[in-house]
Every structure is written in C-alpha cells, then in structure tokens.
C-alpha cells in the first residue's frame, strides 16, 4: 500500500463516489489545507491513483482502487 495514512479515508470516499469530488469538498470534508489538497492531487496523480478532469473533479482510478 502506497497511500499516506492521512489520505486513507479520502481514498475510501473517492471509491464510493460516482462523480468524484471537488478539491474544495475534499478540503472541507477532510479538514485539509488547500496546499495539502494540491499536494495530494500532484502526488497521487503521478502515481496513477487518481485523475483530475476539466472541472477539477478528482476521481479514483482502477490502480487507485487496488492500492
């Protein structure tokens, strides 16, 4: 497992979400600072665990589900 402890609940929530989550929602729901959300997006997008679409909606990938 290559997911930091503070992001485990976030990945579980993304796995249950049909349309993904917006960065603002992640910041509020998981009590993360905007810089934490940006760091999360950059780190896990590089690993292929999440995607970010044109509306900045964050979605989990199949490899993210497997992690």
N, C-alpha and C positions, 0 to 999 in steps of 0.2 A: 504494500500500500504506500503510495507516494503522495498522500494528502496530509497537510498540516492539521493538527488537532483542532485548531480554532475554525477550520473550514469544513469539518465533517458534517455538521448539521446543515450547513449551506448546500453541500452536495446532496444530502438526503432530500432536502426541499426541492432542489433542481430536478432530481429524479422523479418526483411526484408531480411536477409542474408540466402541463401540456404545452403552454406557450412560452415558457421560460420566465425569467424575472428581469426587471429593470434594475440598473445599478442603484438608483435611488431607493427602491424597495429593499434591496439587499442591505444597504447602509442602515436603514431604519429598523428592519426586522431583526437583524443580527447584531445590532449595536456596533457596527464597524465604521471607522472614519472613511471619508472619501478616498484618502490615499491608500487605505487598506483594500478597498474595493478595486481600485485601479491596479494595485499590486497583485491581487487575486486574479483579475482578468488577464493581465500580462503573463503571469507565471503559468497558469493552467491552460491558457490558450496555446502557449508554446509547446506544452506537453501533449496537446491534442485532447484534453479532457472536456473542454467547453468551446463553444463558438459564440460569436457576438455578431448579430445581424445589423442591417442598416438602421434599425430603430434602437440600437444598443440594447437589445433584449438578449440576455445571456441564457444559453441552453446547454444542457449536458449532452455529450456525445456518447456513442457506444463504448469507447475506450474509457470514458469517464465513469460510466456505469460499472464497468468491470473493475475499476480501481477501488 
